[in-house]
Amino acid sequence: MRKILYRELKKRLSRLLLADSGDIVFVSEERIKQMIEAGETPDYAIRHIGLWNRQVEFIEQEEHFPMPAVFVEFGKMSWRHQQGGLQDTDLTVGFHVLTAALPEGYDGEEFHLDLLDKINRCLHGFTGDYWGAFRRSASIPCHDHEEILDDTEVYQTLLYDDSGVKKLIKYPVPPDIATQVRKS
């Protein structure tokens, strides 16, 4: 389920585009498809989305990833067992939002703050087949970097996992059988 959720989160966050005015807008999947079919390249507000692995701790030693970037961090999961192998958990997901302190063509602070708000617009109430509505529960700023603005937006949801459910095998229904009762 985490892989499905991660893919859907990436797809959802990729719907944040930069408008000609420089504003960040949340568009439909259909609009992005129309743009691509028309030969336009969408101007994505988030240039890189990946799984969190403490990337910013070693930013000076590692190759840089394109920014703005969002890294998805799944929190600890305490699974509750339901019947038949179904499980659920209260899931916490952290979104590490990184922008350059002075991105080219933008006021760095305002762009960063706007991106945080637009991510909330994008994710608030987001649901899927295996998770309930996303709701933001915390915002954690990090002031440890000189050239990077770094905030973690924390969301909570209820996640379902059916990977332990045994799939039912459907047998064909037998044909009608005529029965006759014998009289003794």
C-alpha positions in Angstrom: 0.0 0.0 0.0 2.9 2.4 0.7 4.0 2.1 -2.9 0.5 2.9 -4.2 0.2 5.9 -1.8 3.7 7.2 -2.7 2.9 7.1 -6.4 -0.4 8.8 -5.9 1.2 11.5 -3.7 3.8 12.2 -6.4 1.1 12.4 -9.1 -0.9 14.8 -6.8 2.0 17.1 -6.0 2.9 17.2 -9.7 -0.3 19.0 -10.3 1.2 22.1 -8.8 2.3 24.3 -11.7 3.8 27.8 -12.1 1.4 30.1 -13.9 2.7 32.8 -16.3 2.1 35.3 -13.5 4.5 33.3 -11.3 1.7 32.1 -9.0 1.5 28.5 -8.0 -1.7 26.9 -9.2 -3.2 23.5 -8.5 -4.5 22.1 -11.8 -6.4 19.0 -12.9 -4.8 15.9 -14.4 -6.9 16.6 -17.5 -5.3 20.1 -17.8 -1.8 18.7 -17.6 -2.7 16.0 -20.2 -4.1 18.7 -22.5 -0.9 20.8 -22.2 1.3 17.9 -23.0 -0.9 16.9 -26.0 -0.7 20.4 -27.2 3.1 20.2 -27.1 3.5 22.5 -24.1 5.8 21.6 -21.3 4.2 22.1 -17.9 6.2 24.4 -15.6 6.1 22.2 -12.4 6.3 24.1 -9.1 8.1 21.1 -7.6 11.1 20.0 -9.6 11.9 16.8 -7.7 9.8 14.5 -5.5 11.5 11.5 -3.8 11.6 9.4 -0.6 13.2 11.0 2.4 16.6 9.7 3.4 18.1 12.6 5.3 19.2 14.3 2.0 19.8 17.7 3.5 22.1 16.5 6.3 24.9 15.9 3.7 23.9 18.6 1.1 27.4 20.0 0.9 28.9 16.6 0.1 26.2 15.2 -2.2 25.2 16.1 -5.7 22.3 18.6 -5.6 18.8 17.6 -6.6 16.8 20.1 -8.5 14.8 22.5 -6.3 12.1 23.1 -5.3 12.1 19.6 -4.0 9.7 17.6 -1.8 10.8 14.4 0.0 8.1 12.1 1.4 8.8 10.5 4.8 6.5 7.7 6.1 6.4 7.7 9.9 6.3 4.7 12.2 3.2 2.5 11.6 1.5 0.5 14.4 -0.7 -1.9 12.6 -4.1 -3.0 13.9 -5.3 -6.4 12.6 -8.8 -6.8 11.3 -10.4 -9.9 10.1 -9.1 -11.9 7.1 -5.7 -10.3 7.0 -6.8 -6.7 6.6 -4.8 -4.2 8.6 -5.0 -0.5 9.3 -2.8 2.1 10.9 -2.9 5.8 11.8 -0.2 7.0 9.4 1.9 10.1 9.7 3.5 11.4 6.6 6.1 14.2 6.6 6.7 16.3 3.5 10.2 17.9 3.6 9.8 21.0 1.4 13.1 22.5 0.2 13.7 25.6 -1.8 16.8 27.6 -2.5 16.9 30.6 -0.2 17.0 32.9 -3.3 15.6 31.1 -6.2 16.2 32.8 -9.5 13.3 35.1 -10.5 11.5 34.8 -7.1 11.5 36.4 -3.7 12.8 33.3 -1.9 10.9 33.6 1.3 7.5 34.4 -0.3 7.8 31.6 -2.9 8.7 29.1 -0.2 5.8 30.2 2.0 3.4 30.1 -1.0 4.6 26.6 -1.9 3.8 25.4 1.6 0.3 26.8 1.4 -0.3 25.4 -2.1 0.9 21.9 -0.9 -1.7 22.1 1.9 -4.3 23.1 -0.7 -3.2 20.1 -2.8 -3.2 17.5 0.0 -6.0 18.6 2.3 -8.8 16.1 2.1 -6.8 13.9 -0.4 -8.3 10.4 -0.3 -7.7 7.1 -2.1 -8.8 3.5 -2.1 -6.5 2.6 0.7 -6.4 5.8 2.8 -8.7 8.3 4.3 -8.6 12.1 4.1 -5.2 13.7 4.6 -5.2 16.4 7.3 -2.2 18.6 8.2 -1.2 18.2 11.9 2.1 20.1 12.2 4.5 22.4 10.4 8.2 22.1 11.4 10.7 24.7 10.2 14.4 23.9 10.1 16.9 26.7 10.3 20.1 24.6 9.9 21.0 25.5 6.3 22.4 28.7 4.9 21.3 28.4 1.3 18.1 26.3 1.7 14.7 27.0 3.1 13.6 23.8 4.8 10.2 23.0 6.3 8.4 19.7 7.0 4.7 19.6 6.7 3.2 16.8 8.6 -0.1 15.1 7.6 -2.1 12.3 9.1 -4.4 9.7 7.6 -5.8 6.3 8.1 -4.1 3.7 5.9 -5.5 0.3 5.0 -3.4 -2.6 3.9 -4.9 -5.7 2.3 -1.6 -7.3 1.2 -2.2 -10.1 3.9 -5.7 -10.8 2.6 -6.0 -14.2 0.9 -7.6 -13.7 -2.4 -10.8 -15.6 -2.8 -10.9 -18.2 -5.5 -14.2 -18.3 -7.3 -15.3 -21.7 -8.4 -17.8 -22.0 -11.2 -21.4 -22.6 -10.0 -22.3 -26.2 -10.6 -25.2 -26.8 -13.0 -28.7 -27.3 -11.5 -29.0 -30.8 -10.3 -32.4 -32.4 -10.4 -33.1 -34.4 -7.3 -35.7 -37.0 -6.9 -36.9 -38.3 -3.5 -37.5 -42.1 -3.4 -40.4 -43.3 -1.6 -39.8 -46.5 0.3 
